[in-house]
Amino acid sequence: MRVEVRGEVLRWARERAGFTSQVLHRRFPKIDDWEQDSGKPTLKQLENFAKATMTPIGFLFLSKPPVERIPLPDFRARRTIRNIKPSPNLLDTIYLCQQRQEWYREFARSEGELTRKYVGSARLTDSIDKIAEEMRHELRFDLDARRDCPTWTDALRMFIKQTDDLGILVMASGVVLSNNRRKLNPNEFRGFAISDDLAPLIFVNAADTKAAQMFTLAHELAHLWLGKSALSDIDPAEPSEHEEENWCNRVAAEFLVPIRVLRTELLESSHVESEIPRLARRFKVSTLVILRRMFDARIISKAAFEEAYQKEQKRFLAMGKSSGGDFYLTLAARVSRRFAGAVVARTLEGQTLYRDAYRMLGISKAATFRELGRSLEFTL
């Protein structure tokens, strides 16, 4: 049985997924005919095509291609990125986070959780130093404890836990759900914040380096302090056309590397350039952030900053991304430990269907659910 679908809609779905017709030709030999309306797929072929192009199948029955818009304020600095259609991976990640946030908001209401007073407590006219200090105080963000973390991974894990303990859902993943074939691209986005006074949410693109993720998390925290949602591709050195984005960059930098502490940490007998890697390890941030803070503190000139920054950017591009680790720690980090704990609890109480829990957590097996519950210290 053939189904009536428009060729231009199929072409839109293919291009949306970033495929040429040649790439899909092996799986769908008649794809050129379908796109030219000289042939029609069967329902089974259409279902497989929808899966291959990561397109909701209902879209394929539309009379013309839909216009998809990012459902968040887009503060990404690079115009070239903003002018390209958002990828299915980005859109699906945002939609999924919105669904999780909506579920957790209802959970929080039923549990009598209090609204998060810090959400929306800041203004763009507020002092950068003051807001950064307020954030450190609320999170109990101890600079010395971060320094003592043996690796960037440990420091990031501690930072995420402190943020989670404050009532913020932090989801850090480099893929859509748990699908390792649907990788997120840090060049498209590095993170986003979805503001809510009961279920504030931050997503961090974990395909980025650990040091870069530290800055992304701090940057998105600043957005929540303003009570604003935002999609970002943060660069500590690149100014944005958006005042809010520049403000969040400055707050994040001061939050992670306070100028007064940076000055006391500098060794007067050392050459400034040789200090950069040491300070990056001390603060558990990227060398790019340290360079930016040295420039902010007028320790290095603008010319020296720009030259060193370009060199460090090239070095970062050549670096690989870390991977691996405990599967259940990774799973909890992908969906937020706070969110995962709430879903597991409601499911064990019989108030959430296992089917719905699996969908929200991005898992498919009962054994995985049980092990996740045990890792979260539930007795199953």
C-alpha positions as CSV (number, residue, x, y, z in Angstrom):
1,M,0.0,0.0,0.0
2,R,1.4,3.3,-1.1
3,V,0.9,6.5,1.0
4,E,0.2,10.0,-0.3
5,V,3.1,12.3,0.8
6,R,4.5,15.4,-0.8
7,G,8.0,15.2,-2.4
8,E,9.0,18.6,-1.1
9,V,8.2,17.5,2.5
10,L,10.4,14.4,2.1
11,R,13.2,16.6,0.7
12,W,12.8,19.0,3.6
13,A,13.1,16.0,6.1
14,R,16.2,14.8,4.3
15,E,17.9,18.2,4.3
16,R,16.8,18.9,7.8
17,A,18.8,15.8,8.9
18,G,21.8,16.9,6.9
19,F,21.7,14.1,4.3
20,T,22.1,14.2,0.5
21,S,19.9,11.9,-1.6
22,Q,23.0,9.9,-2.5
23,V,23.7,9.1,1.2
24,L,20.1,7.7,1.6
25,H,19.9,6.1,-1.8
26,R,21.2,2.7,-0.7
27,R,18.5,2.4,2.0
28,F,15.8,4.1,-0.2
29,P,16.6,3.4,-3.9
30,K,13.4,5.3,-5.0
31,I,14.1,8.4,-3.0
32,D,14.7,10.6,-6.0
33,D,11.3,9.5,-7.5
34,W,9.6,10.2,-4.1
35,E,11.0,13.7,-3.9
36,Q,10.0,14.4,-7.5
37,D,6.4,13.1,-6.9
38,S,6.9,10.4,-9.5
39,G,6.6,7.6,-7.0
40,K,5.2,7.0,-3.5
41,P,6.7,5.0,-0.6
42,T,4.8,2.3,1.3
43,L,3.9,3.0,4.9
44,K,6.7,0.7,6.1
45,Q,9.2,2.6,3.9
46,L,7.9,5.9,5.2
47,E,8.3,4.8,8.8
48,N,11.9,3.7,8.1
49,F,12.5,7.0,6.3
50,A,11.2,9.0,9.3
51,K,13.5,7.0,11.6
52,A,16.5,7.5,9.4
53,T,15.9,11.3,9.1
54,M,14.9,11.7,12.8
55,T,11.6,13.2,11.7
56,P,8.3,12.8,13.6
57,I,6.3,10.8,11.1
58,G,3.3,13.1,11.4
59,F,5.3,15.8,9.8
60,L,5.7,13.7,6.6
61,F,1.9,13.9,6.0
62,L,1.9,17.7,5.9
63,S,1.0,19.5,2.7
64,K,4.1,21.6,2.9
65,P,7.3,21.7,5.0
66,P,6.8,23.1,8.5
67,V,8.8,26.0,9.7
68,E,10.6,24.9,12.8
69,R,11.8,27.5,15.3
70,I,14.0,27.1,18.3
71,P,11.6,27.4,21.3
72,L,14.1,29.4,23.3
73,P,15.7,32.9,22.9
74,D,18.7,32.2,20.6
75,F,21.7,34.1,22.0
76,R,24.4,32.2,20.0
77,A,27.0,34.6,19.0
78,R,27.9,33.3,15.5
79,R,25.5,34.5,12.9
80,T,26.4,31.6,10.6
81,I,25.1,29.2,13.2
82,R,21.9,31.1,13.8
83,N,21.1,31.4,10.1
84,I,21.3,27.6,9.6
85,K,18.2,25.5,10.3
86,P,18.5,23.9,13.7
87,S,19.4,20.3,13.6
88,P,17.0,17.5,14.7
89,N,19.4,16.7,17.5
90,L,19.2,20.2,19.0
91,L,15.5,20.5,18.6
92,D,14.8,17.0,20.1
93,T,17.1,17.8,23.0
94,I,15.2,21.0,23.8
95,Y,11.8,19.3,23.5
96,L,12.9,16.4,25.7
97,C,14.1,18.8,28.4
98,Q,10.9,20.8,28.2
99,Q,8.9,17.6,28.8
100,R,11.1,16.5,31.7
101,Q,10.8,20.0,33.2
102,E,7.0,19.9,33.0
103,W,6.9,16.5,34.7
104,Y,9.3,17.6,37.5
105,R,7.3,20.9,38.0
106,E,4.2,18.8,38.8
107,F,6.2,16.5,41.0
108,A,7.7,19.5,42.9
109,R,4.2,21.0,43.4
110,S,2.8,17.7,44.7
111,E,5.8,17.4,47.1
112,G,5.3,21.0,48.4
113,E,8.7,22.1,47.3
114,L,9.3,25.9,47.6
115,T,9.9,28.2,44.7
116,R,13.6,28.9,44.0
117,K,14.0,32.5,45.2
118,Y,17.3,33.0,43.3
119,V,15.6,32.6,39.9
120,G,15.0,36.1,38.6
121,S,16.7,37.7,41.6
122,A,19.3,39.6,39.5
123,R,19.2,42.5,37.0
124,L,21.5,43.5,34.2
125,T,22.3,46.6,36.2
126,D,23.5,44.6,39.2
127,S,27.2,44.5,40.1
128,I,29.0,41.5,38.5
129,D,31.1,40.9,41.6
130,K,27.9,41.0,43.8
131,I,26.0,38.5,41.7
132,A,28.9,36.1,41.4
133,E,29.4,36.2,45.1
134,E,25.7,35.5,45.7
135,M,25.9,32.5,43.4
136,R,28.9,31.1,45.1
137,H,27.2,31.6,48.5
138,E,23.9,29.9,47.3
139,L,25.8,26.9,45.8
140,R,28.3,26.7,48.6
141,F,30.9,26.8,45.9
142,D,34.2,26.3,47.6
143,L,37.2,27.4,45.5
144,D,39.6,25.4,47.7
145,A,37.5,22.2,47.4
146,R,37.5,22.6,43.6
147,R,41.3,23.1,43.6
148,D,41.7,19.8,45.5
149,C,39.8,17.9,43.0
150,P,42.3,15.6,41.2
151,T,40.7,16.0,37.7
152,W,38.4,18.3,35.7
153,T,35.8,15.5,35.7
154,D,35.8,15.4,39.5
155,A,35.5,19.2,39.7
156,L,32.6,19.2,37.1
157,R,30.9,16.4,39.0
158,M,31.1,18.4,42.2
159,F,29.9,21.6,40.5
160,I,26.9,19.7,39.1
161,K,26.0,18.2,42.4
162,Q,26.1,21.5,44.2
163,T,23.8,23.0,41.5
164,D,21.5,20.0,41.7
165,D,21.4,20.3,45.5
166,L,20.2,23.9,45.0
167,G,17.1,22.6,43.2
168,I,18.3,23.0,39.6
169,L,17.9,20.1,37.1
170,V,21.3,19.8,35.4
171,M,21.4,17.6,32.4
172,A,24.8,17.0,30.8
173,S,24.8,14.8,27.7
174,G,26.7,14.6,24.4
175,V,23.9,12.6,22.7
176,V,20.2,12.6,22.3
177,L,18.7,10.4,25.0
178,S,21.1,7.5,25.2
179,N,21.5,7.1,21.4
180,N,25.3,7.3,20.7
181,R,24.6,7.6,17.0
182,R,22.9,11.0,17.6
183,K,25.8,13.0,18.8
184,L,25.4,16.7,19.8
185,N,27.7,19.2,18.1
186,P,29.4,21.8,20.4
187,N,29.8,24.0,17.3
188,E,26.0,24.3,17.1
189,F,25.4,24.9,20.8
190,R,27.1,24.5,24.1
191,G,24.2,24.7,26.5
192,F,20.9,26.2,27.3
193,A,18.8,27.3,30.3
194,I,15.1,27.0,30.7
195,S,13.9,29.3,33.5
196,D,11.2,28.3,36.0
197,D,10.8,29.3,39.6
198,L,10.0,25.7,40.7
199,A,11.9,23.5,38.2
200,P,14.8,25.6,36.7
201,L,16.8,23.5,34.2
202,I,20.2,23.7,32.6
203,F,21.5,21.5,29.8
204,V,25.2,21.3,29.1
205,N,26.6,19.8,25.9
206,A,28.8,17.1,27.3
207,A,30.4,16.6,23.9
208,D,32.5,19.6,24.8
209,T,35.7,19.5,26.9
210,K,35.2,19.2,30.7
211,A,36.9,22.5,31.3
212,A,34.5,24.2,28.8
213,Q,31.5,22.5,30.4
214,M,32.5,24.2,33.7
215,F,32.1,27.6,32.1
216,T,28.9,26.7,30.3
217,L,27.3,25.6,33.5
218,A,28.3,28.8,35.3
219,H,27.1,30.9,32.3
220,E,23.7,29.2,32.2
221,L,23.4,29.7,36.0
222,A,23.7,33.4,35.4
223,H,20.8,33.2,33.0
224,L,18.7,31.6,35.7
225,W,19.7,34.3,38.1
226,L,18.2,36.7,35.6
227,G,15.1,34.5,35.3
228,K,15.7,34.1,31.6
229,S,15.8,31.2,29.2
230,A,18.5,31.1,26.6
231,L,20.4,29.0,24.0
232,S,24.1,29.7,24.0
233,D,27.4,28.9,22.2
234,I,29.5,30.5,24.8
235,D,33.0,31.9,24.0
236,P,34.6,33.6,27.0
237,A,36.4,36.1,24.7
238,E,34.0,36.7,21.9
239,P,31.6,39.6,22.6
240,S,27.9,39.1,21.8
241,E,25.4,41.5,20.3
242,H,23.2,40.6,23.2
243,E,23.8,42.5,26.5
244,E,22.4,39.6,28.5
245,E,24.9,37.2,27.0
246,N,27.8,39.5,27.7
247,W,26.6,40.0,31.3
248,C,26.3,36.2,31.9
249,N,29.8,35.7,30.5
250,R,31.2,38.2,32.9
251,V,29.4,36.8,35.9
252,A,30.5,33.2,35.0
253,A,34.1,34.3,34.7
254,E,34.0,36.1,38.1
255,F,32.1,33.2,39.6
256,L,34.8,30.7,38.5
257,V,37.9,32.8,38.7
258,P,37.5,35.8,41.0
259,I,39.9,38.6,40.1
260,R,41.1,39.1,43.7
261,V,41.9,35.4,44.0
262,L,43.6,35.3,40.6
263,R,45.9,38.1,41.7
264,T,46.9,36.4,44.9
265,E,47.5,33.1,43.0
266,L,50.0,34.6,40.5
267,L,53.6,33.8,41.3
268,E,55.6,37.1,40.8
269,S,58.8,35.2,40.0
270,S,57.2,33.3,37.1
271,H,56.6,34.3,33.5
272,V,53.0,35.0,33.0
273,E,52.6,32.6,30.0
274,S,54.0,29.7,32.1
275,E,51.4,30.5,34.8
276,I,48.4,29.8,32.5
277,P,48.4,26.0,32.7
278,R,48.9,26.0,36.4
279,L,46.1,28.4,37.0
280,A,43.8,26.5,34.7
281,R,44.5,23.4,36.9
282,R,44.0,25.3,40.1
283,F,40.6,26.8,39.1
284,K,39.6,23.8,37.0
285,V,38.7,26.0,34.0
286,S,40.0,26.1,30.5
287,T,43.2,28.1,29.7
288,L,40.9,30.3,27.6
289,V,39.1,31.4,30.7
290,I,42.3,32.1,32.5
291,L,43.6,34.2,29.6
292,R,40.3,36.2,29.6
293,R,40.6,36.8,33.3
294,M,44.3,37.9,33.0
295,F,43.2,40.4,30.4
296,D,40.2,41.6,32.6
297,A,42.7,42.0,35.5
298,R,45.0,44.0,33.1
299,I,47.8,41.5,33.7
300,I,48.3,41.1,30.0
301,S,47.8,43.5,27.1
302,K,45.1,43.2,24.5
303,A,47.6,42.3,21.9
304,A,49.2,39.6,24.0
305,F,45.7,38.3,25.0
306,E,44.5,38.0,21.4
307,E,47.7,36.2,20.2
308,A,47.7,33.7,23.1
309,Y,44.0,33.2,22.8
310,Q,44.2,32.2,19.1
311,K,47.0,29.8,19.9
312,E,45.0,28.2,22.7
313,Q,41.9,27.9,20.5
314,K,44.0,25.9,17.9
315,R,45.3,23.7,20.6
316,F,41.8,23.0,22.0
317,L,40.5,22.1,18.5
318,A,43.3,19.5,18.2
319,M,42.4,17.9,21.6
320,G,40.1,14.9,21.8
321,K,37.2,14.7,24.1
322,S,37.2,12.5,27.2
323,S,34.8,9.6,27.4
324,G,33.9,6.5,29.3
325,G,33.3,6.2,33.0
326,D,30.6,4.5,35.1
327,F,27.5,3.9,32.9
328,Y,25.0,4.7,35.7
329,L,26.8,7.8,36.8
330,T,26.7,8.9,33.2
331,L,23.0,8.1,32.8
332,A,22.2,10.0,36.0
333,A,24.2,13.0,34.7
334,R,22.4,12.9,31.4
335,V,19.0,13.3,32.9
336,S,19.8,15.0,36.2
337,R,20.3,13.0,39.4
338,R,17.4,15.0,41.0
339,F,15.1,14.2,38.1
340,A,16.1,10.6,37.9
341,G,15.5,10.1,41.6
342,A,12.0,11.7,41.4
343,V,11.1,9.5,38.4
344,V,12.3,6.3,40.1
345,A,10.5,7.1,43.3
346,R,7.2,7.9,41.5
347,T,7.5,4.7,39.4
348,L,8.1,2.5,42.5
349,E,5.1,4.1,44.2
350,G,3.0,3.2,41.2
351,Q,2.2,6.8,40.3
352,T,4.2,6.8,37.0
353,L,4.0,4.0,34.4
354,Y,7.2,2.1,33.8
355,R,6.8,2.8,30.1
356,D,6.7,6.5,30.7
357,A,9.7,6.3,33.1
358,Y,11.7,4.5,30.5
359,R,10.9,7.1,27.9
360,M,11.8,10.1,30.1
361,L,15.0,8.5,31.3
362,G,16.0,7.4,27.8
363,I,16.3,3.7,28.7
364,S,14.5,0.6,27.3
365,K,15.3,-2.3,29.8
366,A,13.9,-3.1,33.2
367,A,17.4,-4.2,34.3
368,T,18.8,-0.8,33.5
369,F,16.0,0.8,35.5
370,R,16.7,-1.4,38.5
371,E,20.5,-0.7,38.4
372,L,19.9,3.0,38.0
373,G,17.6,2.9,41.1
374,R,20.3,1.1,43.1
375,S,22.9,3.6,42.0
376,L,20.6,6.3,43.3
377,E,20.4,4.3,46.6
378,F,16.8,3.1,46.2
379,T,16.1,-0.4,47.6
380,L,14.6,-2.4,44.8
